[in-house]
């Protein structure tokens, strides 16, 4: 992702996301899907699309988006937990954004602190790179998509669930992390990816409801 400006005016800035070839079978489909998803959404807490194009000779796909400036939620939480008022000003708009996306049949599926940017005028939900569209068929390998710490338990065990529930579960974990300054299911150091997935899956299976503590209202 690059910070760019218009060739006609340096005051017109944007974020340019370019598809980096990786050899993955679904990479082009996912990139186009992200452009379709973002183009369909109009919400102040969702980064909006300004354009989508392809450099035909090179087959290079690019997505021009609103330049969301600010620190990520991940960077903010590195300094400690949020107060209740700060958390509400962040998570109420994000909840509304998810509701808007779900109403349009679009599911993010990778909510995590790095995908929320805290701008001066409110949060922005970014990176719909593995979004699911209700009207589109599933892609091969999509079961493994997402970030281990924020995937719901059923994602590890093949139980019932869906992309909307995946977003709601991750949203709850994000809110808990913001209020307490503690990640619910941090990966233990020194584990390989498969071992970490198994460890987190077992901890999620045993974990009861989280409670952020008495200093917060019910």
Buried (B, 14 or more C-beta within 10 A) or exposed (E): EEEBEEEEEEEEEBBBBEBEEEEEEBBBEBBBBBBBBBBEBEBBBBBBBBEBEBEEEEEEBBBBBBBBEBBBBBEBBEEEBBEBEBBEBBBEBBBBBBEBBBEBBBBBBBBBBBBBBBBEEBBBBBBBBBBBBEEBEEBEEBEEBBBBBBBBBBBBEEEEBEBBBBBBBBBBBBBBBBBBEEBBBEBEEEEEEEEBBEBBBEBBEEEEEBEBEEEEEE
